[in-house]
């Protein structure tokens, strides 16, 4: 087992063997989640803090369930419930929480680099749950886990990432992971949301969805992050939908056994049609399910637990 990290700040920090270790470890925790009794005493006595400064449904709930299934104690904090609303600095907020001696802090923040900043003064393990438009490492790991379940292997696959690449931390983390694991990654989107500078990551860029989707094994759709856009990057939602929404007609150009992914939340009828989101080719809900196993694996590997049988 190869995993030497103290923190999980981004996929860029992980080697391919470390990524494989996370995915292999998640496999055993996935089996635990399928049992009638889903709880194991692996991290009994450990304390974890969920510190989220941005809204979240899947990631926050997934980390909470992962911690509880490992028998760790977890405490949830949000921006609205913290003293930051009273003027306290981010550093002081984190230091006050760390004074309570948690073992790990799971941190989501709108500013890129916040989790790495926290490591400069924290003793606790820091896990990046999404920082600005920078990275979202556990999302990329659960996406890779889902692809492996469906395709058995990542190396050699043609994987499209479609949509708002510019503002997407999910896209960045997936680019880093999928390239490290040997996939061919093609980015697709409007020119204003797909800077050519992304080519430096070893990906292909195509502004024509119909052309790019031919022969694709995986189509990963992204949400339009309108809340991060400070200007208009395309004429209208209607035009975006006409050019870049995943429809049944477009999907027919992909491989017959291609799968559809989306990190959520979904804007039905914008980046993906309702029939595609709900089709048998969609693994969107499987991604949500797999998020628990991946986050159990991350907590286990960082906090040094030992896997064991479920408690009574």
MIGUSE-859079 format. One record per residue: x, y, z of N, C-alpha, C, CB in turn. Coordinates in steps of 0.1 Angstrom, whole numbers, plus 5000, padded with zeros to 4 digits. Each point is the difference from the previous one (the first is absolute). Glycine has a CB too. Layout:
! residues N
XYZXYZXYZXYZ
...
***
This chain:
! residues 312
500949885000499150125000500950125000498149885012
501750214978500850124999499150125002501649894984
498650185027499350135002500850075011497749914994
503050205002500950075009499650145004501849874990
496950165006499650145003499550025014499450014976
500950115030499350045012498750064998502350035010
497650054979498850074996499549954987500750205014
498149834982499549994986499650144995499249755004
501750314989499850134996499650014985501650085017
498949824975499750004986500549884993500150255000
499449724988500549884993501450024995497749964993
502750175005501450024995501049955010499250204988
500549795025500949965010500149845000499550215014
499649724980500049865001500749934988497950025012
502949874991500649924989499049904995502350035010
497949924978499149894995499849885010500650074977
500549895030499949895009499150045012502249914993
497950225012499150055011498650004995501950135009
497849924979498650004995499549855000500550214986
500349705009499649865000499749955014501349964979
499550085031499849965013498650045005502550015005
497250124992498750055005498849924993501050235003
499249754984498949934993499949855005500450154980
500749795022499949865005499549995015501949954985
498450155023499550015014498550024999502250085009
497450014982498550034999499249884996500650234994
500049674999499349884996499649925012501350004979
499549995031499749925012498950085008502349895000
497850245000499050085008498750004992501850145010
498249854977498849994993499249875004501050134980
499749765021499449885005499450015013501649874987
499050215022499450025014498750084998502350005011
497750094980498750084999498949924994501450204997
498949684998498949924994499549905011501150024977
499549985034499649905011498750065007502449925003
497049995004498850055009500550095011498849794994
502350175012500650085010501250084994499349845019
500650294979500950074992501150075008498250044984
501849945029501050075009501149915004498150155008
503149904992501249935005500750095010500349874978
500550075031500650085011501450054996498849865016
501550154971501350044995500650135005499349884980
499950225021500550135005499350045013500450074977
499249835031499550035013500950085009498749794999
500850325007500950095008500550124992500649805014
499350204973500550114992498950114999501549844987
498950285012499150114998500250084988499850025025
499250004967500150074987499150125000500649784988
499950335006499250124999499750034985501050095021
497749924975499650044987499850155000498849784996
502150294998500050155000499750054986501650015019
497250034978499650044986499650145000499249774996
501550314995499750144998499250024987502050065013
497649834980499250014988498949895002501950084985
496949955008499049905001500449874994498350184998
501249715008500349864995498949915005502550054999
497149864992499149895004500849874999498050124991
502549844998500649874998501349995008499049984977
501950115021501349995006499950005015501150114981
498249985025499950015015499449885006499950254998
498949714996499349885005500849884998497850114995
502949884994500949884997501149995011499450024975
501350095028501049995010499549975013501350174987
497549885017499449975013499649865001499150235001
500349714988499749865001501349915000497950054987
503149995005501249925000500650005014500450074976
499750045031500550015013499249915010500950234995
497849785004499249935010500149854997498450195001
501749774986500149854998501449955004498450034981
502550065021501349965006500150015015501150074978
497749975028499950025014500750125006499849765002
500650334989500650135005498950105005502049964984
498450135024499150115004500250114990500049935025
498950134970500150114991499150115004500549844981
500050285017499350125004499950094988500849995024
498150064972499750084989500050155003498749824990
502150265002499950155002499850064986501649995020
497750124979499850074988500350145002498249844993
502050244996500350145000499050075009501149994977
497749985021498950085007500049975015498750004980
501849885024500049965014501450035007498349834995
502650234998501350035005500250145004501049824986
500050215022500350145005500550094989500449915022
499850044966500450084988499050114998501349814990
497450165012498950104997500150115010498549824992
502350165019500250105010501350084998498749875016
502050094973501350074997501249935003498850205004
501149675001501249925003500749964987498949925022
502450084978500749964988499949854998501650195003
498749774984500049854997501049935009499250054976
502050015025501149935007499649995015501750104984
497750005022499649995014498949905002500750235003
498449764987498949905001500649865000498450164988
502549815002500649875000500849975012500050024975
500850085030500849975012499149975012501850154990
497149925011499149975012499449864999499550255001
500249714987499549864998501149905003498350084983
502949955012501149915003500449995014500850054977
498950055031500250005014499249895007500650255000
498349714993499249895006500649864996498050154998
503249854996500749884997499349904991501050035022
498550024967499549904990501149934993498050144996
501849744998501049934993500050054985499749805015
499250244980500050054986499050114998500649774992
499750324999499050114996499849994985500850155019
497949834978499649994986499650154996499349755001
501350314989499950144998499550034986501850045017
497150034982499650054987499950155001498749794994
501950284995500050155001500050054985501350005022
498250124977499950064986501350054995497750065006
503349965003501350054996501049884997499650215013
501049794975500949904997501250015009499350014976
501249875028501250005009499750005015501250114981
497549915023499750015014500549875008498150154994
501649735001500449885007501549995002498049884991
502850164998501450005001500550105010500249934976
499250195024500350105010499749955014499450184984
499649745018499749955014501149905005497650024995
503149924995501049905005501250085005499249844983
501050295015501150075005499950035015500350104977
498649885028499950035015499149895007500250244995
499449664998499249895007500849885002498050094989
501749845022500649875003499149894994501150085021
497649954978499049904995500349964985498350095017
501249794979499949974986499050094993500749765005
499750304984499150094992499649934988501150205009
497649794988499449944988499350114992499849775012
500650254976499450104991498749944995502250094994
496749985009498649964995499650094989499449915023
501550164971499750104990500550145003498149864994
502950194999500450145003500050084987501549915018
497550184982499850094988499949934987501350175013
499549874977500049944987501349914999498650194990
502049785021501349935000499849854999501050185014
498749754997499949855000498849955008502549994996
497149895001499049935008500549855000498050174995
503049795012500649874999499249885002502050115006
497149905004499249885003498949974989500450045024
499250074969499149994989500749924989498750215007
502549834990500749934989500349865003501150224994
499249755019500249865004498849924999501750085016
497149974988498849924999499649994985499250085023
501150024969499749994986500949884994499450254998
501849755006500949894995499649875005501950164999
497649835013499549875006498849964992500850065022
498350034974498849974992500449954986498750175014
502249904980500549964987500649855000500450254994
500449735017500649865001498949905002502050105009
496949934998498949905002499449974987499650095023
500250014968499349984987500949944990498550195006
502849864994500949974988501249905004499450224991
500749755022501149925005501450065000498749814992
501550294999501350065000499850154994501249774996
499750315008500050144995500950034988499450075024
501749864977501150024989499449974986501849945017
498450154974499649984986498650054997501549815000
497750235010498750044997500050154995499149855018
499950174973499750144995499050065009500649944976
499750165032499150065010499850154996500849845018
498050204980499650144997499650075013499349944977
501250185025499550085011499450134993501749915017
497050114985499350094992499350115008499649824984
500650315012499350115007500950115005498349835006
501450225006500750115005501349965006497850115005
503249874987501349955004500750115008500249854980
499750285016500750115006499850015015499750124978
499049865027499750025014499949875008498850204993
501649695001499749875006501249945007498349964983
501650035030501149935008499949854997500050185018
498849774979499849864997500749964987497850015012
502150084978500749984988501549995002498250124988
502449975020501450005002500549885007499950245001
499449725010500449885007499949874991499350115021
499649894971499949884991501050004989497650005005
502850114990501050014990501349945005499050214990
501449845022501249955006500049855003500350235011
498649724994499949865004499949914987498950065021
500349984970499849914988501250004991497650055001
503150064998501350004993501049915007499550234990
500649785023501049925007499749854999500350195016
498449784982499749864999499949954985498750025022
501750064969500249964986498850014991501549855009
497550234995498850034991500350114990498549925018
500850074971500050114990498950105004501049854981
499350275023499050105004499850114990500749955024
498050074972499650104991499150105007500249834980
500250295019499150115006499250064990501750045017
497049984986499050064990499250115007499949784988
500050335005499250115005500150124992500349915023
498950204980500250124993501450065002497550055003
503050014986501450065001500250095012500049994976
499050085028500250095012500149935013498850174988
500749715012500149915013501049894999497650065004
503249954985501049894998501350064995498249834995
502650235014501350064995500949904994499750175018
501049874972500949914993501249965009499350104978
500949985033501149985009499949865006500150245005
498749704995499849875006500749894993497850085008
502749954980500749904992501349965007499150104979
501449995030501349975007499849885009500650254999
498249715004499749895009500049874992498750155015
501649854972500049884992498749954995501949945013
497150164986498749964995499850064986499150005023
499849954970499650054988498950105002500749794988
499150315003499050105001499250004988501350145016
497349854985499250014988498750085004500949774992
498850334999498850085003498849944993501550205002
498649694991498949944993499649875007500750104978
498249905029499649885008499749884991499050165017
500349864972499749894991501249934995497950124993
503249965004501249944995500749925011500250184982
499949895030500849955011499449875006500750235004
498049764996499449885007500149874992498450165010
502049844978500249884992501049915006499450124979
500249765024500949905006500350015015500949994978
498350105029500350035014499549885008499850254997
501049725014499749895009499250065012502049874993
498350255011499450075011499850144997501249855016
497550204987499750144998499750065013499149964977
501750135028499850065013499550154998501949855010
496950174993499450134998500250085013498349914984
501950225014500250105011498950105001502549974998
497350075014499050105003500550144995499049875020
500150214975500350144997500150075013498950004977
502350055027500150075013499850154999501649825007
497150214991499650144998500450095012498149924985
501950025027500450085012501450045000498349885012
502650064980501450034999500350094988500649795012
498550234980500250074987499750155002499549804987
501550285011499950155003499750074987501549985019
498349954970499650064987499349904992501950175001
497549874988499449904991501049934991497950145000
502149735001501049924993499449944987501249955021
497550064978499349954988498750094998501049765002
498450244986498950094998498849975009500850034977
498849845024498849975008500049855004498850184987
500449795023499949865004499549924989499550075024
499649984968499449934989501149964990497850135002
503149964994501149974991500949905006499950234990
500449785023500949905007499449864999500850185015
497949824988499349874999500049944986498550075018
501350014972500049964986501449944996498250174995
502849885010501449964996500749905009500250224990
499449785023500849925010499249925009501750174998
497049825001499249915008500149864995498450195006
501749715003500049864997498649954997502149965013
497650014975498749954995500249864995499250234995
499749705003500049864995500650004986498049945014
501850164978500550014987501550015000497950104992
502749985017501450015001500649885006499850255003
499649695007500549885006500249894991498950075021
500349924969500149894990501350004993497550004997
503350105003501350014993501149945009499250204988
500549785025501049945009500049854998499750195016
501249744991500049854999498749955006502550005002
497149884993498749945005500049985015499849894977
501450085029500049975014500550125008500449764995
499550364999500550125007499150035013500950094978
499749985031499250035012500050165002500749785011
498350264996499750145002500350045015498350014981
502550095021500350055014499650145001501849835002
498050215011499850145004500250025015498350034981
502650065023500350025014498850065008502450024994
496650034999498950065007500350145006499149775005
499950314999498649984996499750014985499450085024
499649854972499750004985499050114997500449764999
499950314990499050104995499449934988501350205008
497649724994499349934990499550094989499349835016
501050134972499650084988501050104996497749965007
503450065001501050094997501249934995499150175017
501749774993501249934996499749854996501350155014
497549804990499649864997498549994999502149915011
497450024980498649984999499549905010500150054976
498649965028499549925011500149854996498550195007
501249784981500049854996501449955001498150044985
503050045012501349955001500549995015500550114978
499049985030500450005014499449875007500150255000
498749714995499349895006500249864992498450175009
502449844981500249884992500849895006499850144980
500149745015500849895005501550024998498149844995
502350254996501450034998500550105011499749964975
499550105032500450095010500549935013498350174991
502849885014500549955013500150115010501449824988
497850285010500050125009499749965015499350144980
499749785022499649965014501149915005497550034995
503149894996501149915005501250085005499249824983
501050305010501150085005499750055015500450084976
498349955026499750055014500249885010498350164990
501349725006500149885009501549985002497949904991
502950114999501549975001500750105008499949884978
499550245023500750115008500249965014499050164985
500149765021500249955014501249915001497550035004
502649874987501149915001501450074998498549824991
501550274999501350074998500350095012499650004976
499550065030500350095012500349925012498550174991
500949715010500449915011501549964998497649915002
502850064985501349964997501050115004499249854982
500550285014500850115003500250025015499350114978
499649895029500150015015500949895006497750115000
502049774995500849885005501550024998498049854996
502450194992501450014996500750115007499449904978
499950215024500650125007500149985015499150144982
499849805024500049995014500549875006498050154999
502549764992500749885005499149905006501950145003
496949844993499249905006500349864994498250175004
501149735002500249864995498649954997502149965013
497749984975498749954996499749885008500350084977
498449915027499649885008498549974998501750065017
497849844989498649964998499150105006500749765000
498050254995499050095005499749975015499150034977
500550075030499649995014498649945000501450195007
498249765005498649955001499050115000500949815013
***
